[in-house]
Amino acid sequence: MANSRPGALFSAACGVLLLAGCSAEAGSGGAASDGAAPHGGPASTPSATAAPTATAPAGAGDVSPHPYVGMWVTADGHIRQMLLANGRYDEARGERESAYTGSYQVVGTRIEYVDDTGFSADGTFDGDVLHHAGYLFYREGSDAHRQASGLSMNVHRVGDTPGGVHADQAVGAHPRRR
């Protein structure tokens, strides 16, 4: 019986650790918050980057992680950027579908992009308008989009934008990619 006592202590210690891990899993950021699925469910696949992204929890259905998920377009419709709920974006330009793809993260009204080639950019949301790389994007179908689409051939004054771009430029001449 002398040998069974250490085994009982070991079993009790494992039980305490198991219970502590389960209670940490409930959202406290403790030991069980390592990306493993709770209670033996399928684990989520880790992203290619170690940086946190604005993603919906597994099984969250159509719950958006922030209010900016959806299609954003320039007034002339030439550039179309879909912000997906999983923290990815897909940008089309003219007839070129998926011209640029990558990940993004939203904190407050600021968005930071990293495309799949490693290029990074940022922007700021102002309601249904996204200021990004000297462009104005509009939430597709919004009042702002409808109002701006009549101006698509005009030159816009693009005041202070993220990154300090100050320029009078026509929509469609994108400075970041040539």
N, C-alpha and C positions, 0 to 999 in steps of 0.2 A: 504494500500500500504506500510505501514511502515514495515510489516512483510516480504514483497517480496524482499526488498533490501538485507537483510542478506543472503537469499537464492540465489540471483544472484551472490553475492560475493563468496559464497561457490561453486557454479557451475563453476565460472571462475577459482577459485583456483584449482579445480579438473581437469579442462581442461589443465591448465599449468602443473600440475604434470603428467598428461597423456602424454603430448607432450614431457616433459623432459625424461620420462621413455622410450618412443619410440626412441628418438635420442640417448640415452645411449645404447640402444640395438644394435646399428650398429657397435659394436666392441670396444667401448671405455672402457669397463669394469665397466660401471656405474650400477645403480640400477637394470636395466633389465637383467643384465648378471648373473642371478641366476639359470640357467639351464632350465628355462621355454622356451618353443619354441616361436619364434617370430610370431606375428600376428595370434594368436589363433591356430597354428598348434599343433600336438601332442608333448607333452613334452618328453624329453629324460629321461630314467630311470637312477637315480643316481646310481653310483657304490657302492659296499659294503664298500669301504674304502673312507675316506675323503681326502686322498692324491690325487693330480692331477695325471692323467695318460696321456700317449701319445695316444690320441684317435683322430680319424677323426671326424669332425663335422657331425651331422645327415644330410643325403642326399648328402654327399660328393662323393658317388659312390665309384670308385676304387682308389681314391686319397690316397696315403700312407702318414701317418703322419711323417715318417722319412724313410731313404733309406734302413732300415734293415728288413723290413717286409718280411717274407718268411721262407723257410725251411733252417735250419742250422744243419749240421751233423758232427759227428766225422769221421775221415778218414776211419775207418773200418765200418761205418754206424750203429754201435751198438746203439749210442745215437742220436736221431733225435728230434730237437726242432723247433716247428713251432711258429714263432712270428706273431701273428694276428694283423691286423690294429686296432682292438678295445682295444689294451693294455693288451691282455691276451696272455698267452703262453700255449702250450700243448707239453709235452716232453714224448717221447716213449723211452723205453730201451729194446733192443732185441725184443722178441715177446710180451712184455708187452706194449700195447698201453695206452696212457694217464697215464703213470706211475706217472707223476707229472704235476700238472696244477696250474696256478696262474696268477698273474698280473705282469706287468713289466712297467718300465718307461725308456725312452731313453733321455738323455741330452747330446748333442754333440755326442761323440763317446763312452760314458759310458752308460751301461745298469744296472739297478737295478731290481732285482727280489724279489717278495714275493709270496711264494707258498701258496696254500690254507690251509696248516697246520700252517702257520705263519713263516716258515723258510725263511730266506732272504739270498741273495747272490748278487754278482755283476760281471761285466765283462767289457771288453773293445774291441771295434771293431777296426780292422786295415784293411781297405778295405774289402776283401771277407773272412777275418779270424776273428773269435771271440775268444778271450782269456777269458775263464770262468772256475773258480774253478780248475785250473791246467790242464784243457783240451784245446785242439784246436778244434774249430768247424769251418766248412767251409760252405759258401753259396752253397747250393746244385747246382751242374751243372757248377759252376764257374771254371776257369782255376786253381785256387788254390786248389779246391776240386779234380779235375782230377789229378793234380800233387801229392797231398797228399795221394790219395787213393792207390797208389802203395807202400806207406810206412806204411800201416796200421798195419803190424805185427812187425815193428821196434820200438825200444825204442826212444822216442823223448826227447830232452832237452827242458824243459818248463821253460825258464828263469824267469824273473820278471813278475808275473801275478798279477792281482788285488787281494788284500788280502795277498800279500807277500809270496806266495807259491814258493819255490825253490826246485825242485826235478827232478831227472831222474825217469820217470815212464812210464810204458807201457800204451798205450791207452787202456782204458777199466777198469782200477782200479780207481774208483772215490772215492776221500777221503771224500767228504761231506756227503755221504749217505751210510750207511752200514747195 
